[in-house]
Amino acid sequence: ILKLQFLYFIGFCPKKISNTLVTKSMSRMSKMCVGLLLAAGYSAGQQACNGMDCQAVEQPLQLGIQKCTKAGGCQKDGETYITMDANWRWLQHEDTYTNCWDQYKMWVNPDCSSAADQQKCAQNCMLEGVDYGKYGVTSDGTSMTMKFKGPDGNIGSRLYMLEQKAEAKARGASKADPSSWEYKTFNLLNKEFSFTVEAPKLSCGINGPIYFVEMNKDGDMDGTDNTAGPLYGTGYCDAQCPGDIHFVKGRANIPIQNAQGGGADSAWHACCNEIDLWEANNVSTAVTPHPCEANGTDVTGTYACPNGADKCRETCDHAGCDFASYRLQYYSGGMNGAKVNFYGNGLKVDASKPVTVVTQFVTDDGTDTGKLKEMRRVYVQDGKVIQNMNATVAGNTHDSITDGFCKDQANTFDDKVQHFAAKGGMAKMGDSFTRGMVLVFSLWDDKEAHMLWLDGKYPQNASDSTPGAVRGTCGPNEGPPMQPEQNYADVTTSYGNLKYGEIGSTFP
């Protein structure tokens, strides 16, 4: 939850941008950048970069994934890559080559001064390609490593898996052509997804999630307002309905929050279904589905909501139905932290070592077209298969996420309002898979709640005896942002051995 990615711009460029973009190239095709050109008279496609020395050519990193069957084993599933989210890229003025968005998270282009400037704001700003190494992101083609603090001081990152369209590959389209790309989408009904993660230094206050969202596979690329698309990481949405996306479906998100704002001042929120396979550090972990009322990306405008942004954002289950190991084991053990022994450094699932995480999506009839009824979790570590822990909630024992588990949890931990069921529950999450969900990797810290909803006590003023309040051992002043982010330069998370396929086909 709470994925509002508050970014700090350190070094030569800020990283927030729009999704209303046009690819540009310098003479000799030696450099690439992307412009936000909406006004009449600007054409889409490749144009001169007005002699500007763009900082980086966009070259997504290769990261493979395998598709598995019980009979045939696992085979490489095409050529897949990862690209940086558009919000992390340098947005600069096309004439002065200065920042359009500054380190205080404010629009500095005079054309972006009011909500009436939503298109005007986009006319004079251009997007850069990414030097992934400067963001601390590397890949050897089979595994990827993300550093919390990049060599240039960039903090965190968010990445998506993408591939070239089949028809584009067939006609030999250039990989530099944004129109040849799309996000790789997944339908995991009656299937499983597995990956190996290694993050021994991922401590209090930092989260290294891998998850799915129902963002559009074309990144909202429409050939007119947005001609950059997936290659440049456009079109993000999630169940938190983030308001920190600078451009939503081609419109500048003005006004937008200041440094410590919570998104309530944003013009637009981008909402969509979300399944968090893995939100974790070395203290706690959770798997959480978040259903939303709408299908695909729901763009919610605060101006259209009589009760303000908070009312608009109720279109999704923000908290979701989380199977959080520490939270559940602490409660099931009689509010006794000494009985927590399932996940963490040196525990049954040892967070200090690499671990393979398997999530299974079980349907009601055991077919690929059935309704999603259950999400199961299995771990593999040191050659041993570790089944998920049991938790007793409302007198019932659970080891997986079902509508029944979510009902018991809401009645016991939360406000006794069945948000998960009201937004469609497990069936809604399954329906989202049928339309296709995009794979996301992230590494971030939480400027609002300090990640205590994952690894500490939340809300902070709750008693330790409040059911569900204790989610880990971290205190409110541990880790970033309460401690300087620069102190966490050696914190990394690595993902590899990505696989999906029939249930029981991706692990021993």
C-alpha positions as CSV (number, residue, x, y, z in Angstrom):
1,I,0.0,0.0,0.0
2,L,0.9,3.7,-0.1
3,K,3.0,3.6,-3.3
4,L,3.2,7.3,-3.7
5,Q,6.7,7.5,-5.0
6,F,8.1,10.7,-3.7
7,L,11.4,11.1,-5.5
8,Y,14.4,13.2,-4.9
9,F,16.3,14.7,-7.8
10,I,20.0,14.5,-7.1
11,G,22.7,14.9,-9.7
12,F,22.3,16.1,-13.2
13,C,18.6,15.6,-13.7
14,P,15.2,15.1,-12.1
15,K,13.2,12.1,-13.0
16,K,9.5,13.1,-13.0
17,I,7.9,13.5,-16.4
18,S,4.8,13.2,-18.5
19,N,3.3,10.6,-20.7
20,T,2.5,13.0,-23.6
21,L,5.6,12.4,-25.5
22,V,7.2,12.4,-29.0
23,T,10.4,10.6,-29.9
24,K,13.1,12.9,-31.2
25,S,16.6,12.1,-32.6
26,M,19.6,14.2,-33.2
27,S,21.4,14.4,-36.5
28,R,23.1,11.0,-37.4
29,M,20.5,9.4,-35.1
30,S,23.2,9.3,-32.4
31,K,21.0,10.5,-29.5
32,M,17.4,10.2,-28.5
33,C,15.0,12.2,-26.4
34,V,11.3,12.5,-26.1
35,G,9.3,15.7,-26.3
36,L,6.0,16.7,-24.9
37,L,4.5,18.2,-28.0
38,L,0.8,18.7,-28.2
39,A,0.3,21.9,-30.0
40,A,-0.8,22.1,-33.6
41,G,2.1,22.2,-35.9
42,Y,4.2,19.7,-34.0
43,S,4.3,16.3,-35.6
44,A,4.7,12.9,-34.0
45,G,7.6,10.6,-34.8
46,Q,11.3,11.4,-35.1
47,Q,12.3,15.0,-35.2
48,A,15.5,16.9,-34.7
49,C,16.3,17.6,-31.1
50,N,17.1,21.2,-32.0
51,G,20.8,20.6,-31.7
52,M,20.4,19.6,-28.0
53,D,23.0,17.2,-26.7
54,C,20.6,14.7,-25.1
55,Q,22.1,12.9,-22.1
56,A,21.2,9.3,-22.9
57,V,19.9,7.0,-25.6
58,E,16.9,4.9,-24.4
59,Q,18.0,1.3,-24.4
60,P,15.8,-0.9,-22.2
61,L,17.6,-3.7,-20.3
62,Q,17.1,-7.3,-21.3
63,L,15.5,-9.5,-18.6
64,G,14.4,-12.9,-19.5
65,I,11.4,-14.9,-18.3
66,Q,10.5,-18.6,-18.8
67,K,7.2,-20.2,-19.5
68,C,6.7,-23.6,-18.0
69,T,4.6,-26.8,-18.4
70,K,4.7,-30.0,-16.3
71,A,5.3,-32.0,-19.5
72,G,7.8,-29.9,-21.3
73,G,9.6,-28.0,-18.5
74,C,10.6,-24.4,-18.8
75,Q,11.5,-22.5,-22.0
76,K,12.5,-18.9,-22.6
77,D,9.4,-16.9,-23.4
78,G,10.6,-14.6,-26.2
79,E,12.8,-11.5,-25.8
80,T,11.7,-9.4,-22.8
81,Y,13.1,-6.2,-21.4
82,I,12.6,-3.8,-18.5
83,T,12.2,-0.1,-18.8
84,M,12.2,2.8,-16.3
85,D,8.9,4.4,-15.3
86,A,8.3,7.8,-16.9
87,N,8.2,9.5,-13.6
88,W,11.9,8.8,-13.0
89,R,13.1,10.5,-16.2
90,W,14.5,13.9,-16.8
91,L,12.0,16.4,-18.0
92,Q,13.6,19.5,-19.5
93,H,12.6,22.6,-21.4
94,E,13.1,22.3,-25.1
95,D,14.5,25.8,-25.6
96,T,16.5,26.4,-22.5
97,Y,17.4,22.7,-21.7
98,T,16.6,23.5,-18.0
99,N,14.4,21.5,-15.7
100,C,10.7,21.6,-16.1
101,W,10.3,20.0,-12.7
102,D,12.7,20.8,-9.8
103,Q,14.1,19.0,-6.8
104,Y,11.3,20.4,-4.6
105,K,8.8,18.5,-6.8
106,M,7.3,21.6,-8.3
107,W,6.6,22.7,-11.8
108,V,9.1,25.4,-12.8
109,N,8.0,25.9,-16.3
110,P,5.8,29.1,-16.4
111,D,3.5,27.3,-18.9
112,C,2.6,24.9,-16.0
113,S,1.2,27.4,-13.5
114,S,-2.5,26.3,-13.4
115,A,-4.9,23.6,-14.2
116,A,-5.8,25.5,-17.3
117,D,-2.3,24.7,-18.6
118,Q,-2.7,21.0,-18.9
119,Q,-1.9,20.8,-22.6
120,K,0.2,24.0,-22.7
121,C,2.5,22.6,-20.0
122,A,3.3,19.7,-22.2
123,Q,4.3,21.7,-25.3
124,N,7.8,22.8,-24.2
125,C,9.2,19.9,-22.2
126,M,11.1,16.9,-23.4
127,L,11.9,13.5,-22.0
128,E,15.3,11.9,-21.8
129,G,16.4,8.3,-22.2
130,V,17.8,6.6,-19.2
131,D,21.3,5.6,-18.3
132,Y,20.2,2.7,-16.0
133,G,23.6,2.4,-14.3
134,K,23.2,5.9,-12.9
135,Y,20.0,4.7,-11.3
136,G,21.7,1.7,-9.9
137,V,19.8,-0.8,-12.1
138,T,21.7,-3.6,-13.8
139,S,20.8,-6.8,-15.6
140,D,22.7,-9.8,-16.9
141,G,19.7,-10.9,-19.0
142,T,18.5,-13.5,-16.5
143,S,18.5,-11.5,-13.2
144,M,18.3,-7.8,-12.3
145,T,19.7,-5.8,-9.4
146,M,18.2,-2.5,-8.1
147,K,20.2,-0.2,-5.8
148,F,18.3,2.0,-3.4
149,K,20.7,4.8,-4.0
150,G,22.2,5.1,-7.5
151,P,25.8,6.3,-8.2
152,D,24.5,9.8,-9.1
153,G,22.3,10.0,-5.9
154,N,19.1,8.9,-7.5
155,I,16.8,7.3,-4.9
156,G,14.8,4.2,-5.8
157,S,13.2,3.1,-9.1
158,R,10.2,1.6,-10.7
159,L,10.5,-0.7,-13.8
160,Y,8.1,-2.6,-16.1
161,M,8.6,-5.6,-18.3
162,L,8.0,-5.0,-22.0
163,E,8.6,-6.7,-25.4
164,Q,8.4,-5.8,-29.0
165,K,5.1,-6.4,-30.7
166,A,5.0,-9.5,-32.8
167,E,4.0,-7.6,-35.9
168,A,6.8,-5.1,-35.4
169,K,9.4,-7.8,-35.1
170,A,8.0,-9.5,-38.2
171,R,8.5,-6.3,-40.2
172,G,11.9,-5.7,-38.8
173,A,11.0,-2.5,-36.9
174,S,13.8,-0.7,-35.1
175,K,13.9,-1.1,-31.4
176,A,14.3,2.7,-31.3
177,D,10.7,3.1,-32.6
178,P,8.4,3.6,-29.6
179,S,5.4,2.3,-31.6
180,S,7.0,-1.1,-31.8
181,W,6.8,-1.8,-28.1
182,E,4.2,-3.0,-25.7
183,Y,4.1,-4.0,-22.0
184,K,4.2,-7.8,-21.6
185,T,0.8,-8.8,-20.0
186,F,0.0,-11.8,-18.0
187,N,-3.0,-14.0,-17.4
188,L,-2.2,-16.3,-14.5
189,L,-5.6,-17.9,-13.9
190,N,-4.9,-21.6,-13.0
191,K,-1.2,-20.8,-13.2
192,E,1.7,-19.9,-10.9
193,F,4.4,-17.2,-11.0
194,S,7.8,-17.6,-9.4
195,F,11.0,-15.6,-8.9
196,T,14.1,-15.7,-6.8
197,V,14.8,-12.7,-4.6
198,E,17.9,-11.8,-2.7
199,A,17.8,-8.7,-0.5
200,P,19.7,-9.3,2.8
201,K,20.3,-5.6,3.5
202,L,16.7,-4.4,2.8
203,S,15.9,-3.2,6.3
204,C,13.3,-1.1,8.1
205,G,11.6,1.6,6.1
206,I,12.5,0.2,2.6
207,N,10.3,-2.0,0.4
208,G,11.4,-4.0,-2.6
209,P,8.1,-5.1,-4.2
210,I,7.2,-7.1,-7.3
211,Y,3.6,-6.8,-8.4
212,F,1.0,-6.7,-11.2
213,V,-1.2,-3.8,-12.2
214,E,-3.9,-3.5,-14.8
215,M,-2.2,-0.6,-16.7
216,N,-2.8,-0.5,-20.5
217,K,-0.4,-2.6,-22.4
218,D,0.2,0.3,-24.8
219,G,1.1,2.7,-22.0
220,D,-1.8,4.9,-23.1
221,M,0.0,5.5,-26.3
222,D,-2.5,7.0,-28.8
223,G,-0.3,8.4,-31.6
224,T,-1.4,11.9,-30.8
225,D,-1.1,13.0,-27.2
226,N,1.2,10.1,-26.1
227,T,3.6,8.8,-28.8
228,A,6.2,7.6,-26.4
229,G,4.4,4.7,-24.8
230,P,5.9,1.6,-23.0
231,L,9.5,2.2,-24.2
232,Y,9.5,5.3,-22.0
233,G,7.5,3.8,-19.2
234,T,4.2,5.8,-19.6
235,G,0.7,4.9,-18.3
236,Y,1.2,3.8,-14.7
237,C,-1.7,3.2,-12.4
238,D,-2.3,1.2,-9.2
239,A,-4.9,0.7,-6.5
240,Q,-3.5,3.6,-4.5
241,C,-4.8,5.9,-7.2
242,P,-1.5,7.8,-7.3
243,G,-1.7,11.5,-7.7
244,D,2.0,12.0,-8.2
245,I,1.9,10.9,-11.9
246,H,2.9,14.1,-13.8
247,F,0.9,13.4,-16.9
248,V,-2.2,11.2,-16.9
249,K,-3.5,10.2,-20.4
250,G,-1.8,13.2,-22.0
251,R,-2.9,15.8,-19.4
252,A,-0.5,17.6,-17.1
253,N,-1.4,16.8,-13.5
254,I,-1.7,20.4,-12.3
255,P,-1.9,21.3,-9.5
256,I,0.3,18.5,-8.0
257,Q,1.5,17.9,-4.5
258,N,4.4,19.7,-2.9
259,A,7.2,18.0,-1.1
260,Q,5.2,16.4,1.7
261,G,1.7,16.5,0.1
262,G,-0.4,13.4,0.0
263,G,-1.8,13.7,-3.5
264,A,-5.0,15.5,-2.4
265,D,-4.0,18.5,-4.5
266,S,-3.4,16.6,-7.7
267,A,-5.7,17.1,-10.6
268,W,-5.8,13.5,-11.5
269,H,-5.5,10.1,-10.0
270,A,-4.7,6.9,-11.9
271,C,-6.5,3.9,-10.4
272,C,-6.4,0.2,-11.4
273,N,-6.5,-3.3,-10.1
274,E,-3.3,-4.4,-8.4
275,I,-1.8,-7.7,-7.0
276,D,1.2,-7.4,-4.8
277,L,3.1,-10.7,-5.1
278,W,5.9,-9.6,-2.8
279,E,6.2,-6.5,-0.6
280,A,9.1,-7.1,1.7
281,N,12.2,-6.2,3.5
282,N,14.2,-8.4,5.9
283,V,11.6,-7.9,8.7
284,S,8.2,-8.5,7.1
285,T,6.6,-9.6,3.9
286,A,3.1,-9.5,2.5
287,V,1.1,-10.7,-0.5
288,T,-1.9,-8.5,-1.2
289,P,-4.6,-8.3,-3.9
290,H,-6.3,-4.8,-4.3
291,P,-9.5,-4.8,-6.4
292,C,-11.0,-1.7,-7.9
293,E,-14.4,-0.9,-9.2
294,A,-13.4,-0.1,-12.7
295,N,-11.7,-2.2,-15.4
296,G,-8.3,-1.0,-16.8
297,T,-7.1,2.5,-15.9
298,D,-9.7,4.7,-14.2
299,V,-8.6,8.4,-14.3
300,T,-10.3,10.1,-11.4
301,G,-10.2,13.9,-11.3
302,T,-10.4,15.7,-7.9
303,Y,-12.2,18.6,-9.5
304,A,-15.1,16.2,-10.4
305,C,-15.5,14.9,-6.9
306,P,-17.7,16.9,-4.6
307,N,-16.1,15.4,-1.5
308,G,-12.5,15.8,-2.7
309,A,-9.7,13.4,-3.5
310,D,-10.2,11.1,-0.6
311,K,-13.7,10.3,-1.8
312,C,-12.5,9.8,-5.3
313,R,-9.8,7.4,-4.2
314,E,-12.4,5.0,-2.6
315,T,-12.9,3.5,-6.0
316,C,-10.2,0.9,-5.0
317,D,-9.4,-1.1,-2.0
318,H,-6.3,0.7,-1.0
319,A,-5.4,-1.5,2.0
320,G,-6.2,-4.7,0.2
321,C,-6.5,-8.1,1.7
322,D,-2.9,-8.8,2.9
323,F,-1.5,-12.1,4.0
324,A,1.3,-10.6,6.0
325,S,3.4,-13.1,7.9
326,Y,4.5,-11.1,10.9
327,R,1.1,-9.5,11.4
328,L,-0.8,-12.8,11.2
329,Q,1.7,-14.7,13.3
330,Y,1.9,-12.0,16.0
331,Y,-1.9,-12.0,16.3
332,S,-2.3,-15.8,16.1
333,G,0.4,-16.2,18.8
334,G,-1.6,-14.2,21.3
335,M,0.0,-10.8,20.6
336,N,3.4,-12.3,21.4
337,G,6.4,-11.3,19.2
338,A,8.5,-14.1,20.7
339,K,6.3,-16.6,18.8
340,V,7.0,-15.0,15.4
341,N,9.4,-17.4,13.7
342,F,8.2,-17.8,10.1
343,Y,9.9,-15.0,8.0
344,G,12.9,-12.8,8.8
345,N,16.6,-13.0,9.2
346,G,17.6,-16.5,10.5
347,L,13.9,-17.7,10.6
348,K,12.2,-20.5,8.8
349,V,12.1,-18.5,5.6
350,D,15.5,-16.8,6.0
351,A,15.4,-13.2,4.6
352,S,19.2,-13.1,4.7
353,K,19.4,-15.7,2.0
354,P,18.1,-16.0,-1.6
355,V,14.6,-17.5,-1.6
356,T,12.3,-18.5,-4.5
357,V,8.8,-17.2,-4.0
358,V,5.9,-19.0,-5.7
359,T,2.4,-17.6,-6.0
360,Q,-0.4,-19.9,-7.3
361,F,-3.7,-18.6,-8.7
362,V,-6.3,-21.3,-8.2
363,T,-9.6,-21.2,-10.0
364,D,-13.0,-22.6,-8.9
365,D,-13.1,-25.3,-11.6
366,G,-9.4,-26.0,-12.1
367,T,-9.4,-24.5,-15.6
368,D,-7.8,-21.5,-17.2
369,T,-11.3,-20.0,-17.7
370,G,-12.6,-20.5,-14.2
371,K,-13.1,-17.8,-11.5
372,L,-10.2,-17.0,-9.2
373,K,-10.9,-18.4,-5.8
374,E,-7.6,-18.6,-4.0
375,M,-4.0,-17.3,-4.0
376,R,-1.5,-19.8,-2.5
377,R,2.1,-19.1,-1.4
378,V,5.0,-21.5,-1.5
379,Y,8.7,-20.8,-0.7
380,V,11.8,-22.7,-1.9
381,Q,15.1,-22.2,0.0
382,D,18.3,-24.2,0.3
383,G,16.6,-26.9,-1.8
384,K,13.7,-27.3,0.5
385,V,10.0,-26.5,-0.3
386,I,8.4,-24.5,2.5
387,Q,4.7,-24.3,2.7
388,N,3.0,-21.1,3.8
389,M,2.3,-20.6,7.5
390,N,-1.1,-21.1,9.1
391,A,-2.9,-18.2,10.8
392,T,-6.0,-18.4,13.0
393,V,-8.3,-15.4,12.4
394,A,-11.9,-15.2,13.7
395,G,-11.6,-18.8,14.8
396,N,-10.8,-20.1,11.4
397,T,-7.4,-21.4,10.2
398,H,-6.1,-20.0,6.9
399,D,-2.9,-20.5,4.9
400,S,-3.9,-18.7,1.7
401,I,-5.9,-15.7,0.5
402,T,-9.6,-16.5,-0.2
403,D,-12.8,-14.4,0.1
404,G,-13.3,-16.2,3.4
405,F,-9.9,-15.2,4.7
406,C,-10.4,-11.6,3.7
407,K,-13.8,-11.5,5.4
408,D,-12.3,-12.9,8.6
409,Q,-9.4,-10.5,8.5
410,A,-11.6,-7.4,7.9
411,N,-13.9,-8.3,10.8
412,T,-10.9,-8.9,13.1
413,F,-8.2,-6.4,12.1
414,D,-9.8,-3.5,10.3
415,D,-12.9,-1.3,10.6
416,K,-15.3,-4.2,9.9
417,V,-16.1,-2.8,6.5
418,Q,-15.7,-5.4,3.8
419,H,-13.8,-3.2,1.4
420,F,-12.3,-6.1,-0.5
421,A,-15.6,-7.8,-1.0
422,A,-17.3,-4.5,-2.0
423,K,-14.8,-4.0,-4.8
424,G,-15.4,-7.5,-6.2
425,G,-13.1,-9.7,-4.2
426,M,-11.2,-12.6,-5.7
427,A,-13.4,-12.8,-8.8
428,K,-12.6,-9.2,-9.6
429,M,-8.9,-9.9,-9.4
430,G,-9.3,-12.9,-11.7
431,D,-11.2,-10.8,-14.2
432,S,-8.3,-8.4,-14.2
433,F,-6.0,-11.2,-15.3
434,T,-8.2,-12.0,-18.2
435,R,-7.7,-8.5,-19.6
436,G,-3.9,-8.8,-18.9
437,M,-1.8,-7.4,-16.1
438,V,1.7,-5.7,-16.3
439,L,4.7,-6.8,-14.2
440,V,6.2,-4.1,-12.1
441,F,9.5,-4.0,-10.0
442,S,10.1,-1.3,-7.5
443,L,12.4,-0.2,-4.7
444,W,11.3,2.7,-2.5
445,D,10.9,4.3,0.9
446,D,7.7,5.8,2.3
447,K,7.7,9.6,3.1
448,E,4.2,9.4,4.5
449,A,3.8,6.3,6.7
450,H,7.6,5.3,7.0
451,M,6.6,1.8,5.8
452,L,5.2,1.0,9.2
453,W,2.1,-0.6,7.5
454,L,4.6,-3.3,6.4
455,D,7.2,-3.6,9.1
456,G,6.2,-1.7,12.2
457,K,3.1,-0.7,14.2
458,Y,0.4,1.0,12.2
459,P,-1.3,3.2,13.0
460,Q,1.5,4.4,15.3
461,N,-0.8,5.4,18.1
462,A,-2.4,1.9,18.3
463,S,-1.8,-0.4,21.3
464,D,0.3,-3.5,20.8
465,S,-2.8,-5.4,21.8
466,T,-4.9,-4.0,18.9
467,P,-5.6,-6.9,16.5
468,G,-3.5,-6.4,13.3
469,A,-1.7,-3.3,14.4
470,V,1.7,-4.9,14.9
471,R,3.2,-5.8,11.5
472,G,6.9,-6.0,12.4
473,T,9.6,-4.9,14.8
474,C,10.6,-1.6,13.2
475,G,10.1,1.7,15.0
476,P,8.9,5.0,13.5
477,N,12.4,6.5,13.5
478,E,14.2,3.5,11.9
479,G,15.3,3.5,8.3
480,P,14.6,6.1,5.6
481,P,13.2,8.7,5.4
482,M,13.8,9.4,9.1
483,Q,17.4,8.4,8.7
484,P,19.4,10.0,5.7
485,E,18.7,8.1,2.5
486,Q,22.4,8.6,1.6
487,N,23.3,6.1,4.4
488,Y,21.7,3.3,2.5
489,A,23.9,3.3,-0.6
490,D,24.7,-0.4,-0.2
491,V,21.0,-1.6,0.0
492,T,20.0,-3.6,-3.1
493,T,17.4,-6.1,-4.1
494,S,17.9,-8.7,-6.9
495,Y,15.3,-10.6,-8.9
496,G,16.0,-13.6,-11.1
497,N,14.8,-17.0,-12.3
498,L,11.5,-15.5,-13.4
499,K,9.0,-18.2,-14.4
500,Y,5.3,-18.7,-15.0
501,G,3.1,-21.6,-16.1
502,E,1.0,-24.5,-15.0
503,I,0.6,-24.9,-11.3
504,G,3.5,-27.1,-10.0
505,S,5.7,-26.5,-13.1
506,T,8.0,-23.7,-12.0
507,F,9.7,-25.2,-8.9
508,P,10.8,-28.7,-7.7
